[in-house]
Amino acid sequence: MDSKWRVAVVGATGLVGREVLAALAEAGHPDTAVTALASERSVGVEAPYGHSSLEVEAATPEALRGQALVVLAVPAEVARTLAPEAQKAGAWVVDVSRAFLSDLSVPLAAPGFRGNGLERPFPGRTVRVPGPVALGLMRTVEPLRAAYGVTEAHLTALLGASSGGARGLTELEQTTAQLLSGRELEPTHFPHRLAFNLVPQVGPFSEASGGTLEELSWRAEVTLLWGPGAPPLDGTAVLAPLFHGAMLALQLRLEKAASLAEVRDLLRAAPGLKLLDVPTERVYPMPMLVSSDASILVGRVRASAGRADVLELVAALDGPAVVGHAAVAAGEELLQRSLPH
Ligand SMILES: NC(=O)c1ccc[n+]([C@@H]2O[C@H](COP(=O)([O-])OP(=O)(O)OC[C@H]3O[C@@H](n4cnc5c(N)ncnc54)[C@H](OP(=O)(O)O)[C@@H]3O)[C@@H](O)[C@H]2O)c1
């Protein structure tokens, strides 16, 4: 990014917004001017930015004016209003919500993947980034797809309370504390009590398919990112009573048999992945190992029931960190387009 860029992060007090600020600070573009925005409720709050902090301002139309890039890390209904405003003010807009999931004019931006929507012309200045499960799955599967071909993928995703934003964390904390003191609180954010429970519903159900919004989103995003020849992907999303992080259990059917040693070498060399795979020494991915880290931990690599063409593995990731970094990577690519060639 050039030093003249002004970048606004809307939702800077939220779980994803904080990770967007962390990724921007980490990228270390020296004189990029970053503004932290949120709702009126948060005006004056300090949002961490690298070793310092930024005072949060209200996300008014004036605050969006003059920005080269606006990253929206806000609820979908807020993104639907702010994206056109920021775009009209001349900014590139990166949205992390599902506001534009079925809007084909808003491309899915994922630099590094074959189906990166930034590779093709698109009409507006707004793009969206994939959710953390699609990104975790694609990063894990891509090196194996390239080496062996993948004909089918099956996924179980255990998602912690952070997948429901700051309110999700608060609800898990409060319901856990209340239950430990012998009282039960009615959930208001999740469909059922999450404390000491597992809930096989993330987002509303689609009556037509029986899947949830979360599950349908993975399928749609992975199909786009995979590009031509995307294999069928099926799976179940489950809310799990952990605060941060997620665990994916993956089964992949390959076009040809694979050697497990070679699979581990491919995963070890893949960008954004860290292989943790010495199960006998209790070394494997766990959400607690990846808090606020955008890497995807992979391990428990094995052949399914002795079949060398069917692999089982697990991956752990921190959703807000993965998405925050993906949003900054997409923003950097968009800003490069504005540089004179
Ligand atoms: N959490 C995840 O793992 C995850 C993963 C992928 C995508 N997402 C998506 O990312 C978005 C943010 O999620 P999150 O988990 O970060 O939620 P969050 O922790 O609840 O944060 C929401 C942020 O939006 C701000 N906000 C709310 N209403 C606003 C308004 N009217 N104007 C300006 N700012 C407003 C909030 O500001 P205040 O603090 O002032 O209320 C807060 O900064 C959502 O669309 C979510 O679906 C989340």
The ligand as a Gaussian input file, in Angstrom:
#p B3LYP/6-31G(d) Opt

LIG

0 1
 N      -17.093000     -13.612000      14.279000
 C      -16.701000     -14.335000      13.248000
 O      -16.054000     -15.382000      13.399000
 C      -17.013000     -13.882000      11.844000
 C      -16.447000     -14.590000      10.777000
 C      -16.740000     -14.166000       9.464000
 C      -17.570000     -13.094000       9.249000
 N      -18.108000     -12.468000      10.320000
 C      -18.977000     -11.306000      10.034000
 O      -18.267000     -10.136000      10.389000
 C      -19.182000      -9.115000      10.811000
 C      -18.743000      -8.641000      12.204000
 O      -18.751000      -9.753000      13.062000
 P      -18.095000      -9.706000      14.518000
 O      -18.032000     -11.122000      14.958000
 O      -16.880000      -8.871000      14.533000
 O      -19.268000      -8.971000      15.321000
 P      -19.173000      -8.079000      16.662000
 O      -18.076000      -8.562000      17.527000
 O      -20.555000      -8.091000      17.191000
 O      -18.818000      -6.625000      16.133000
 C      -19.745000      -5.866000      15.377000
 C      -19.127000      -4.550000      15.057000
 O      -20.048000      -3.823000      14.231000
 C      -20.222000      -2.524000      14.786000
 N      -21.546000      -1.989000      14.463000
 C      -22.747000      -2.507000      14.768000
 N      -23.731000      -1.707000      14.312000
 C      -23.109000      -0.658000      13.694000
 C      -23.574000       0.513000      13.031000
 N      -24.884000       0.772000      12.888000
 N      -22.659000       1.374000      12.524000
 C      -21.340000       1.127000      12.650000
 N      -20.824000       0.048000      13.275000
 C      -21.710000      -0.843000      13.796000
 C      -20.067000      -2.740000      16.271000
 O      -19.806000      -1.490000      16.877000
 P      -20.242000      -1.198000      18.397000
 O      -19.223000      -1.871000      19.249000
 O      -20.177000       0.279000      18.466000
 O      -21.622000      -1.765000      18.561000
 C      -18.877000      -3.679000      16.294000
 O      -17.684000      -2.956000      16.128000
 C      -20.570000      -9.770000      10.791000
 O      -21.205000      -9.470000       9.597000
 C      -20.254000     -11.262000      10.853000
 O      -21.255000     -12.041000      10.264000
 C      -17.849000     -12.796000      11.607000

